[in-house]
């Protein structure tokens, strides 16, 4: 079975857990790509808030969840099924853990790619206790046979399976204990309508403001026992790509430099120097981001250029570009997305010191005369996720 039981951490147990994680800190440097898309580790789990009141940002979502959780607790029922969508690193997994903590329930976690056969999912469902929270990450990647198992489980609290073969085959209905399914997806458009319609709460996470990221950075720095100035926290927030996961990883990398260079407190100048050495520029772009924009500008005169072409040129998977790089560059007005392909904006030209190429006679899209403001039109925003 692929499910993993995660028990809430409270009191002295939590303190011991944090102390253990601090003792295991690694001095191994991560690449910018790993900072951007690396998986969760012990430090990440320890830094996650356990209650809604401690969760920073996503105010609307917190309010909706608070009402739903309070109502479920009052009625003594399982919370309705919840679907979180949005780019990676915004807190979908953290919110799933918070839901379990607020309900005083067990959290069982798995991911859709790990569920290869319907019987695997059926086994997970039958082992759930009353009130358990089942979290399935990347739920849009569930196979259709597995989805068929989920439909009656979510709607009627049961699963159907067949015993025997041929003329002796019998359909058996097995009733499940009341549970809450929390699904997370980075590509809600790929979720089938029958599955999506069975979620009672559909919540879309948005990118974070610099102020929210500053709070997250200061909280993480305090838990990791590294002193960071307010101005240094603001600088990290500006380069954190509007994403808490990236912000926390930047704090951990600054902690490494503080430890190695024996600095008492990280100020803004020190943080700027560290981030430059990590290859993270003033807008939070890493080397791969800059390569993509330069290819569009210098080789394809600003675009449009297809995602398959870009993926082949930078030797990266299309999915990685679409999920880890494009959303931030689209929101930052550095890139546009059209049916013909991707285009670099004037802001991208300016950032890469290529503005002299913007007005070149052979630039195919020069007649559009687009400005930075054009990148914020509703037409452009529709391609954000």
Buried (B, 14 or more C-beta within 10 A) or exposed (E): EBBEEBEBBEEEEEEEBBEEBBEEBEEEEBEBBEBBBBEEEBBBBBBBBBEBEEBBBBEEBBEBBEEBBEEBEEEEEBBBBBBBBBBBBBBBBBBBBBBBBBBEBBBBBBBBEBBEEBEBBBBBBEBBEEBBBBBBBBBBBBBEEBBBBBBBBBEEBEBBEEEEEEEEEEEEEEEBBBBBBBBBBBBBEEBEEEBBEBBEBBBBBBBBEBEBBBBBBBBBBEBBEBEBBEEBBBBBBBBBBBBBBBBBBBBBBBBBBBEEEEBEEBBBEBBBEBBEEBBBBEBBBBBBBBBBBBBBBEEBBBBBBBBEBBBEBBEBEEEBBBBBBBBBBBBBBBBBBEEEBBBBBBBBBEBBEBEEBBEEEEBEBBEEEBEEEBBEEEEBEEBBB
